[in-house]
Amino acid sequence: MTHDALLDTIHRLLALGRSPNEHEAQAAVARAQELLLRHHLSMDDIALQARPEFQEECVWHGRLRVPYHVRRIADVVQRFFFVRCILLSRRDPHTGWNRSVQMFGRPQDLAIGRFVLAYLCETFATLAESYKRTYCAGTSKIRSFHAGLADGFVDALREQRKRDVVTCPAGHALIVIESELDNLAREVRHG
């Protein structure tokens, strides 16, 4: 049996270990443990093999500072949509400072994160413009308005998450992905 086939078999046995049939689940986990011991593998070896493929995408780019509302929206998106956003500043000798918001995640999560970020940026701009016209608000008032909008979205999404949370044996997979994303973000930020 090749190494990849062995890892695939162990993954399948561990998945079968979540079976509602107690005897089937016990037998599958026991067989997976036997294979791990026989081939001198640990669960870390299995987890490393199952690491999801992450991608990076620039979701905002400019020469000026990243606008306050874009930073707040990026924070909302990374809290609730399984992506990480990093603000980067790079000095180019020809053009000066370039600033960007980079988003990291699995391809399907990036697509959703990018959509939500664009939608919220457009929504924030429309609402802020209306607020500015109605109340003749200056920059500091608009900044406070953006902060209130972002906090409102966070509260609404937090409540929705509480309603939607269901306990399931496979629920730990999201924690692994979030942990891997955090590690990747640290590498990019400090590497």
C-alpha positions in Angstrom: 0.0 0.0 0.0 1.5 3.4 -1.0 1.8 6.2 1.6 -1.0 8.2 0.0 -3.3 5.2 -0.1 -2.5 4.5 3.5 -3.4 8.0 4.5 -6.5 7.9 2.5 -7.6 4.6 4.2 -6.9 6.1 7.6 -9.0 9.2 6.7 -11.9 7.1 5.6 -11.7 5.0 8.8 -11.7 8.1 10.9 -14.7 9.4 9.0 -16.4 6.1 9.5 -15.6 6.5 13.2 -18.4 9.1 13.3 -21.0 6.6 12.2 -24.2 6.5 14.3 -23.7 2.7 14.4 -21.6 2.3 17.6 -20.0 -1.0 16.7 -19.1 0.1 13.2 -17.6 3.3 14.6 -15.6 1.5 17.3 -14.3 -1.1 14.7 -13.3 1.7 12.3 -11.4 3.7 14.9 -9.7 0.6 16.2 -8.5 -0.3 12.7 -7.3 3.3 12.1 -5.3 3.2 15.3 -3.8 -0.2 14.3 -2.7 1.2 11.0 -1.2 4.3 12.7 0.8 2.2 15.1 1.9 -0.3 12.5 3.2 2.4 10.2 4.6 4.6 12.9 2.3 7.6 12.1 0.8 10.1 14.5 -2.4 12.2 14.2 -0.1 15.1 13.4 1.0 13.3 10.3 -2.6 12.8 9.3 -3.5 16.4 10.0 -0.5 17.7 8.0 -1.6 15.6 5.0 -5.1 17.0 5.2 -4.1 20.6 5.3 -6.4 22.6 3.0 -5.0 24.5 0.1 -5.2 28.3 0.8 -5.0 31.0 -1.7 -4.2 34.7 -1.5 -6.0 37.5 -3.2 -5.7 41.3 -3.2 -9.1 42.7 -2.5 -8.2 46.4 -2.2 -5.2 48.3 -3.5 -4.1 51.9 -3.5 -1.4 54.4 -2.8 -3.1 56.1 0.1 -3.9 54.7 3.5 -6.5 52.0 3.5 -9.8 53.8 4.3 -11.2 53.3 7.8 -14.4 51.7 6.6 -12.5 49.2 4.4 -10.4 48.2 7.5 -13.6 47.7 9.6 -15.3 45.7 6.9 -12.2 43.5 6.4 -12.4 42.8 10.1 -16.0 41.8 9.9 -15.4 39.6 6.9 -12.5 37.8 8.6 -14.4 37.2 11.8 -17.4 35.5 10.2 -16.4 34.1 6.7 -13.4 31.8 7.3 -10.8 34.1 5.7 -8.0 36.3 7.0 -7.4 39.8 5.9 -4.0 41.5 6.2 -3.2 45.2 5.6 0.1 45.5 3.8 2.3 48.5 3.0 5.2 48.1 0.5 7.6 50.7 -0.6 8.3 50.8 -4.4 11.3 53.0 -5.3 9.5 54.2 -8.5 5.9 54.8 -7.3 6.2 55.3 -3.6 4.1 53.5 -1.0 1.6 50.9 -2.2 -1.0 49.7 0.3 -3.3 46.7 0.0 -5.7 44.4 1.7 -4.8 40.8 1.1 -7.3 38.1 1.8 -6.3 34.4 2.5 -8.5 31.4 2.6 -9.8 28.3 0.7 -11.0 29.2 -2.8 -14.7 28.8 -2.0 -14.3 31.0 1.2 -12.3 33.6 -0.8 -15.1 33.9 -3.3 -17.7 34.5 -0.5 -15.3 36.8 1.4 -14.6 38.9 -1.7 -18.3 39.2 -2.5 -19.2 40.1 1.1 -16.4 42.7 1.3 -17.5 44.3 -2.0 -21.2 44.3 -1.0 -20.5 45.8 2.4 -18.1 48.5 0.9 -20.9 49.5 -1.5 -23.5 49.4 1.2 -21.4 51.5 3.6 -20.6 54.1 0.9 -24.3 54.4 0.0 -25.5 54.7 3.6 -22.6 57.1 4.6 -23.4 59.3 1.6 -27.1 59.5 2.7 -26.1 60.2 6.3 -23.7 62.9 5.1 -26.4 64.6 3.1 -29.0 64.4 5.8 -26.9 65.5 8.7 -24.1 67.6 6.9 -21.7 65.3 8.6 -17.9 65.8 8.5 -15.1 63.2 8.4 -15.2 62.4 12.1 -19.0 61.9 12.1 -18.7 59.7 9.0 -16.0 57.6 10.8 -18.2 57.2 13.8 -21.1 56.2 11.5 -18.9 53.6 9.8 -17.9 52.2 13.3 -21.5 52.0 14.3 -22.4 50.2 11.0 -19.6 47.7 11.5 -20.5 47.1 15.1 -24.1 46.5 14.0 -23.1 44.0 11.4 -20.9 42.2 14.0 -23.7 42.0 16.5 -26.2 40.7 13.8 -23.8 38.1 12.5 -22.9 37.0 16.0 -26.6 36.5 16.8 -27.1 34.6 13.6 -24.1 32.4 14.4 -25.6 31.6 17.8 -28.8 30.5 16.2 -27.1 28.5 13.5 -24.6 26.6 15.6 -25.3 22.9 15.8 -23.1 20.4 17.5 -21.7 17.8 15.2 -18.7 15.5 15.5 -17.1 17.1 12.4 -17.3 20.6 13.9 -13.7 20.6 14.8 -12.7 20.9 11.1 -13.5 24.6 11.1 -11.2 25.1 14.0 -8.3 23.4 12.1 -9.0 25.7 9.1 -9.1 28.8 11.2 -5.9 27.8 13.0 -4.1 27.1 9.7 -5.3 30.5 8.4 -3.9 32.2 11.5 -0.6 30.5 11.0 -0.5 31.6 7.3 -1.4 35.2 8.2 1.5 35.3 10.7 3.9 33.9 8.1 2.9 36.6 5.6 2.9 39.4 8.2 6.3 38.5 9.7 8.0 36.5 7.0 
